[in-house]
Amino acid sequence: MIPNGSLDDLARFTSDPPKPIIFPSTSDSPISMNATDKKLRSLLQQLTLGQVVKPSNFLEEKKAFLHPRFSNKKKSPAFKYKNAPSNWTDFKPILPLESMDAPDEVVEIYREKQFELDRTRSMFAAVGSEKFTQFAIEIFGAPTAEDALQARRVLERLSNVTPPERNFIAKDFARLLKTRLEKLGISMDVKLVSSMATKISVDSVSRAIHLNRNALFASQEIKRLLVHEIDVHAVRIHNGSCLPWGIFSMGTAGYREAEEGLAVRLITFIHSRRKSTQGAAWRFICPSQPVLQKFSKNYWCISMNRRRIRLLSG
């Protein structure tokens, strides 16, 4: 059972938790980034959702929304955006797929990503209009009516539950994140950020964990985030970087749905100590050993899309 308690308890949990499969990364045989991956990285850096959809007047509208004068009837925010649709008119997210030296199945994975990037561009161009929601659903999906009903039931059941005390500061959490990364042998920066919409995010492009320096955390929240952010997201990024194609580190098309779902499941497995199922789940986010043998015969690659893990035969 995951321990409750002090920062020392959390440190012990961080240093000796269940361990996922980690690929060794050897400095004597580095994998250089090909032209397609360089272009993909550049496109992902430009198509950053948070920078585009964050309103320029967020703080002002938040203050107005929480003003006591509107306690009985909330004022709907009137957000303004710096992003202009014209910024994306001539933006073409095209990858140089014809020059790729890779199996056709791998090229197809890049092609799916290129299509997703084009949908993302269209979504950015539609910020502030009804089409934005349409494009967002195409990319990220949408909950079903049954999903929404189940969510309401959960919220109703937990409505009278007292939230845990948040008494851990971001600086302490950052130390625990670094300890866990070092324990797994993963090289990734942990950066305290002054202004961000969420408490924590893992950036697969820059290979960094961004932590809101002003956030406070409960001990239960820290344990959950260590599994979610490190043991799933950071592990997949690291293992993907051991492959000759950067898309497995930066993220294939639709990877979020499978990866976020896996993160939730792993937290459940660890709490319930279902080790056999947990072990199978670790393997879901890891390409298997033949990948490390430079694809001599048959090899596995992760395709974190909406439906499957894809077997690629060489």
N, C-alpha and C positions, 0 to 999 in steps of 0.2 A: 504494500500500500504506500502511496506517495505520502511522505510525512507532512504534517502541518507544523507551523511554528515560526521560529525566528529566522533571521538571515543566515545563521549557521546551519539550520536545518536545510534551507534552500541551497546553500553551498554544497552540502553533502549530496543532495539530490542531483545537483548539476554535475558533480565530479564522478558519480557512480550510478548513472541511470542505465536502463536497457540500451544497448548499443546497436545502431543500424549498420548495414553493410557499407563500408567506405572504401572506395577505390584508392589505391596508393598513387600518389602523384610524384613522379620522379623528375628531378631537375636535369638529369643527363639526357632525357629524351623529350624535350618540350614539344607541344603541339602548336605549330604556328597557325595564325588565323588566315584563312584564305580570303580571296577578294569578295566572295559572296557574304561571308560572315562579317567582314568589315563594313559592307554596305548595310547589312541587317542591323548591326550595332548602331550605325549612324541614324538609320530610320527610327529605331526604337527610342533613341535619345531625343529625337524631334517630336515623336508622337507620344508625349508624356501626358497621360490623362489628367493628372492632378493640376498641372500648370495651365491647362486649357479650360477646365470646367470650374476652377475656383473663382468665385465672384470677386471683383475688385472692391466692392463695397460690403464685403462679408461682415466685418466687425460692426459697421454702422447698422446694418439690418438686423444683426443679432441683438444689439442693444435695444433697438426699437421693438423687436419681437418680445423681449423679456421685460419691457417697461411695465411698471405696475398699472399704468393707465389702461393697458390692454389685457389685464388679468382675466377678465370675463369673456372677452372676445379678442382672440389673437389676430394681430395684423399680419397678413400674408406678406412675406418678404418680396421686395421688388429688386431682384439682383441685376447687376450690370457686369458685363464681361469685357475684358480687354481683347479676347480672341475675336477676330473678324473673319467671317466666312471667306472673304477674298484672299486671306492668307493661304488658303488651301486650294485655290483654283488651279494653280499650275504645279502643285506638289504631286509628284508621281512616285509612289512607293514601288519601284521596279528593282528586282534583284537580278544580277547577271547569271541567270540559271544555265544559259547555253554553254558557258565556259567552265561549269563545275565538273571536276573529276571525281564523280561519285556514282554509285549504283542508281538506276532509275527510281527505285523506291525512295531513296534518300532525297533525290531531286524533287520528287512529288511532295514530300513533307515540306520542303522549302516553298514549293508552289502554293500549298495550302496556306502557309504563313503569309505569303505575298498577297493572297486574296483577303486574308484577315486584316492586313495592314491597309489595304485599299478601303475596306469597310470602316476601319478606324478613321481614316482621313475623311470619309464622308460624314462620319459622326461628328468630328471636330468642326466641319464646315456647317453643321446643323445646330450648333450650340445656341440655345435660346429659342429654338423652334420645336414644333411637335415632332418633326422628323428625327430629332436627337434621340428620343425614346425608342423609336422604331429601329434605328441603327444599333442602339445599345442592346436591345433585345436580341438582334441578330448575332451580335458578338458575344454577349455574356449570358444570354438566355433569360428566362423569366419564370417566376414561380407559378405553379398551377393553382387552381382554385382550392384544391385539396391541401397543397402546401401552405397556402395562406390561412386556411382553416386550422390546420395543425399548429401553426405559429401562434394564432390567437389563443388557442387552448393552452399552450405552454405559457404565454404571457399572463393569462388569467390565473393559472395555477401558481405562478411565481409572484403575483402582484403584491402579496403580503409578506414576502420573504425579505428580511433585512439584509441589505447588501453588505459584503465583508468590508472591513476597514482597510482603506488604502493607506498604508503607512511606510511603503518602500519607495524611495526616490529613484529617478531614472539613473543616476550615477551608480547606485548600488546594483541595479538591474543590469547595467552595462558590464559590470565586472563579472556577473554570473554568465552573461552571454559569451564573453571572451573566454571564460573558463571552460564552458561547454564546447566551444569551437576548438580550443586547444586540445581538449580531451579527445575529440574526434579527428584531430589532425587536419582541420579545414582552415585554410588561409582566407580570412574575410574581415574587413574593417567593420568596427562598430562606431558609428558617429552620432554624437548628440546634436540634435537640430533644434533651433529655437522656434521655428514656425513650421508646423505641419498639421494636416487635418486629422491624422490618426496618431495613435500612441507609438506604433512601431510598424515598419515596413521593410521588406527584404528586396533589394534592387538586384535583379539577376544580370542587368547590363553592366553596372559598375561594380558588381560583386561586393556590396556593402549593406550593412544593416543600419537603417536610420531610426533613431530613437528620440522621441519627443522629450527634450530636457525638462519640460515643465510638468510632465505627467507623473501621477502617483499610481502605485500598483498595490493590489492585495496579494498576499502570498499565494492563494489559489490561482490567481490570474497569472502570476509569474511562472508557476509550474506548467500551466496550460500553454503559455506563449513559448516557453523553452522547447516544448515538444513541437508545437505548430510551426514556429519560425525557424528553428535550428534543425530538428530531426526530420522535417519534411522539406521545407523550402531550401534551406542552406545545403542539405545533403544532396538534393536533386541537382542544384546548381553545381556543386563540387563534382559529383559523379558525371554529370553531363560534360564538364570541362575536360574530363579524361578521354573523351571521344574526339575524333578528328573533325567533327562538325559542330560549330559553335551553337547551332540552333537548339541542341539538347541541353545546353547550359542557359541560354537566353530565354528559352521557352518556345515550344511548338504551338501551332494554332490550336486554340481551345484547351490549352493545358490547365488553365485555372480551375475548370469544373472538376476534373479528376483530382488535381492536387489539393484543392481546398477540401474536397470531400474526404480524401485520404487523411488529411491533417485532423479532421474532426474524429474520424474513426480511430486513429492511433491514440488519441487522448483517451477515448473510451476504453481501448484495449489495455492501456497502461494502468488506468484506474482499476480495471477489473482483473488485471494480471493474467489475461488470456494470452500466454506467451507464444503458443503455437500459431495462433492467428496473427499475432503481432509480427512474428518472424516472416510469415508469408507477405504481410503488408510491406515490410522493409524491402523485400525483393521487388515489389511493384515499382518502386522508385529508383531501382538500380539496374542498369544494363548488366548482363551476365558476363562471366569470366572470358569467353572467347573474344569479347571486344578488346580486352587487354592484350590479346595475342595477335593484334593487328589484322584481325579479320581474315585469318589464314584459311578457314574453312567456312563454317556457318557462324553467324553472329546475331545477337539480339540488340535491338535499339528500342529505346522508349519512344513511343509516339503519344504524348500526353494530349490526345484530343478527346472528343466527347464520347467515344464509343469503345476504343480498343487499345491494346498494346499490339504493335505491329511486328510480325516476324519478318526479318529481312534475310534472304538467303544469298550468299555470295557465290 
